[in-house]
Amino acid sequence: MTPPTPAPMLALRVHAVRAEARDVLSIELRSAVGSALPPFTPGAHLEITLPAGADSRPALVRHYSLCNSAAETHRYVVAVGLAPASRGGSLAVHEQLRVGQVLQARPPRNHFALAEGAAHYRFIAGGIGITPILSMLRWCEAQGQPWSLLYCTRSRVRTAFYEELRAYGPRVRFHFDEEAGGQLADLAQALSHPEPGEHLHCCGPAPLMRAVQAASAQRAPGTVHFEWFSAGAPAPAAQAPAAAADSAFDIVLAQSGQRLHVPPGQSILDTLEQHGIGVPFACREGLCRTCETGLCGGEAEHRDLVLSDAERVAQKTILLCVSRAKGAVLELDL
Ligand code: FES
């Protein structure tokens, strides 16, 4: 299988920047040439290139979930929280992005699609993980689908889109850690009585996601959906074997027959680059699928956070930035 050809870039002009909470900005982007934008579905994200800064910061590629209505084709809206340990992306957005600036972006892609046909949609969001959930609940509202949301944040002032969400009444339950004496939300209790036919969608920091995984472990397969967005988030145990288990293996490039050695501690992507073989990449953390490549032979030890269970079992594809081989050799469609 040949890796998907990257979609052509879009030129997007920053139309508005708004403060949505302390350290959270929303960015409204419109076509720089005035055309309609490619459509998206709830849960989709944009891959945006933040231009190099005057402070010699290099250009950065970042992925941000779309939070506006998927019915809109005149704008994309993303929201960005200022990360305390920012690797540059959130800092660049908060300090350097200006109205009128033109950014390059790839058309939206969706790795966190809203489940179809649910009788009830339950959402759990933590912090800036509210962004894909917002787009999802807007869709539910428009379609008349029943939904509810538990939104967990550190404090009321750090709760993005607070007033807008409060207007939905009892369907939105807020949990502010600071107002609860530092206690996290009781997820076991929150998830204890699922509605018939309910699907659960969750996005937030890794500790919240793992707590939701634990609290929903008994639910029917395929009814719980996660979007792991935090950089460096430890993967769920079922999906990511410990890095300590790293061992060496070889890769064979099916199209040329070239064989390369991947030592412990080095990714397949790193190895390819070291040998002058360029493969598209963005996050390098198993979150975005940009480096996805066809797997022709061997068994992959999938360490990403985006492949579905079915894709993991099928062994037809691999994310080169994080995943490794279970055996001695992997054959890649390169
Ligand atoms: S570069 Fe993002 S998943 Fe590999």
Residues whose N, C-alpha, C, O or C-beta is under 5 A from the ligand:
A	BS01	FES	F281 A282 C283 R284 E285 G286 L287 C288 R289 T290 C291 L319 C321
